[in-house]
C-alpha cells in the first residue's frame, strides 16, 4: 500500500527550486569556478532530490505517456548544452545528460505499473528485477550517474509503496553513493584517526528536504512547469558560453 506524505513544510516547487540551486552550484564549479570545492560538495545533494521528484511526478501525473514524452524531448534538447558544458563539444557519444537517466527510469516504472495488475507475486518479482535491469540499462546507455542514477529513481518509487520505506531510502542511497559512485574523498580527522569520506556520500543529505516534503504541489502552471524543465539546458548553455568567452 502506498503511503501519502502529509506532514512537512516543503512543497514540490520549493524542493525543486532548492535542487536547481544546488545543481547550479555544481555546474559553476565544473565551468567558471573550478577552485571553489564547496560548490561541487553541496551539488551532490541535487540529484537525489530530482530523482525523488521524478518518482513522485510519475505517481501524480494525469498522463504518464505525456510525462515520458516530455522527458525525452527535453533530454534531446539538453544533449548539446550538456556536451558543451562537460566536453566543450556539441557531440560526445560516451556520456548522456541526466534527463536520459530519468527517461530510462520512467520506462521501467511504466513497465512495473503494467505488471502490477497481474498479481502481487509477479509485481514483487518484477520490482526486484527492475533494479539490476535499471542498473544495466543506465550503465549501457552511459547516462549521467550511470546505472546508479536509474536505480536511485526506482528506490524512491518502490520505497514509497512499503511501510518504513525511509529505511530502504537510506540504505539504498548509502550503497549507491558511498560504495558504487564513490569519487573524490573528504579527509575527516578525529584525534589521531583520519578517515576518508566519499564526497558523493553528501548526497544522503538530500533526504532531509525529501522527508520534509508535505505532498503538496505548490505554485503551479504551464509557465512554471516548462521554466523548470528549460532551466536545465539553458543554464548549461550559458555556463558553457561564459567559460568559452571569459
N, C-alpha and C positions, 0 to 999 in steps of 0.2 A: 504494500500500500504506500502511495506517495505521501510524504509529509509536506504540509504547506507552511512556509515561514511567515509568521505574522508579527513576531517581536523584532525589534531592532529600530535603528534610527536612520538608516541609509536606504534611499530608494534606488531603483535601477539606474536612472540617469546620473545620480551622484557618484556611484561607484564606477560607472563608465567614464565619467569625466576624470576621476581620480586615476584610472588605468591609463587614459590617454595622456595625462600629465606625466605619469611615470614612464611611459613609453617614449615620450618626447625627451625626457632626461637621458634615457639610454641612447637614443639616436643622436642627441647632441654630443655625447661622449664619442660615438662612433664616427663623427664627422668634424665638427669645428672646435670641440673642447676635449681632445683626447687625453689631456693630462689631468682632468678632474675626475678622479676614480670614483668618487661617491655617486656620480651621476649614473654610472652603469650598475653600481651596487643597488641603489634604490630602484633602478629599472628592472631588476629581477622580479619585482613584485607584480609587474604589469600583466605578464602573460597568463598566470592562473586566474586573474580576475576576468580577463577576456574569455578564457576557456569556460569559466563558470557561466558567464553571460550567454555564450553560445548554447550551452546545455539548457539554461533557463529559457532562452528565447525559443528554442526548439519546442519546449513543452507548452509555451504560452501562445505561440503564433497561431493565427487563424488559417494559414495556408503554408504548410511545411514545404511543399514543392516550390512555391514562390520564394520562400526563405532560402532554399538550396540554390535556386537560380540566381538570386541576388548576390549570394556569397560568391558564386562562380564568376559573375560579371565583374564584381569588384576585385576578385583575385586576378583576373586578366588585366584589368585597368592598372592594378598596383604593381604588376611584374616589372615593367620598365623602370619606374621610380625606385623600386626595391633593388634592382640590379645596379642602378646608378649610385644608390646610397652605399652599398657594400662593396661593389666591384668596379665602380666608375666606368661601366659599360652598359649599353642598352640590352645586351644579351649575355646571360650567364646560365647555362642549362643545368648546372650542378647544385643549385640551391633555389628553391621556390619560396615565395612570400607566405606569410602566416595565414592568409585567407584560404590558401590551398590546404593548409593543415586543417582548418575548420571545415572546409568543404568535404574532405575525406571523413571527418568525424560525423558530419551531418548525414552522409550516405549510410554510414554504419548504424546510426541511430534510427534512420528511416527503416532500414532492414530489420532492426530489433523490434520496432513497433509492429511490423507486419507479422513477425513470428509470435508476438505476444498473444495474438488472438487464437493461436493454435495450441495453447495449453501452457501451464506454469512450468512443467518439467522441461519442455523444449525451449521455452524462453530462458530459463536459468542456464541451460547448456549453451544457448546462443550468446547469452551475455558474457559467460566465462570465455568463450572462444573469441568474442569480439576484441578482447584485449590484445592477445598475440597477433590477431589479424590486423588490427589497427596499427600496432607497432610495426609490423612488417610493411604495410602499405605506406605508412609515413616515412619509413626509412628508405624503401624502394623509390618513392616519389621525390626524395630529397627535399621535403618541405621544411619550413622553418620549425625548429625544435624536433624535427625528425619524428620517429615513432613515439617518442615520449610526449610530444605535443598532442598528437591524436589521442593517446591514452589518457592524458590529463582531462580532456573534454569528456571522454567516456566515464572516467571516475566520478566526475560531478553528476553526470546523467544517471549513473547506476546507484550512487550513494544516496541520492535524494529519494529513492524508492524503498529504502530499508530503514528500520529503526536504528538509532545511534549511527547514522551514516557518517557523521563527522569523524568517527574513528577511522573509517576507511579513507576519508579525505586526507587526514593527517598521515596515515601510513603510506598511502599511495603517493602523495606529493613528496614525502620524505625519501622514499625509494627512488622515484624518478629524478628528483633534483639533486639529492646528495650522492646517490650511487651511480645512476646511469648518465646524467648530464655532466655532473662534476664541473670541470673547468678550473678557472682561477681560484686560488685559496686565500683566505684571510688568516694571518697568524694571530692566535689568541694566547697570551701569556698569563699563566696562573702560577705565581710564585716561581718555582724552578721548572715548571712544566710549560712547554709550548705546544699548542695544538694547532693543526691546520684545518680550518673550517671552510668547506666549499662555498664560494661566493654565491653560487646558484642556489644554495640552501636558504638564502634570504627570501626565496620565492614563497616559502611557507608563511611568511608574514602576510601574504595575500589573504589568508584565511580569516584574518581579523575583520577587514571590511566585508568579506563574503558572509561571515556569520552575523554581521550587523545589518545585513540586508533585511528589509521588512516586507518583501514580497510585492511592493507597490512599484508601478512604472515611473512615477514622477512626471514632470512636464513632457509631453509627447505630441508630436505631429509629424507630418511627412518631411517638413523642412529640417527639423531636429534629427530625425532618423537618418536622412541622407547626408546631412552635415557630419554626423558621427562616422558614417562609412567613408565619406570623402576625405576626412581628416587623415586617414592612413596614407593613401597615395600622395595627397597634397603636401603634407609636411615632409615626407621623404624626398620629394622632388625639390622642394625649397631648400632643404638642408644640403642636398647634393649639389645644387647650384651655388649655394653660399661657399661650400668648400672649394668648388672649382674656381670661383672668381675672387675670393678673399686672399 
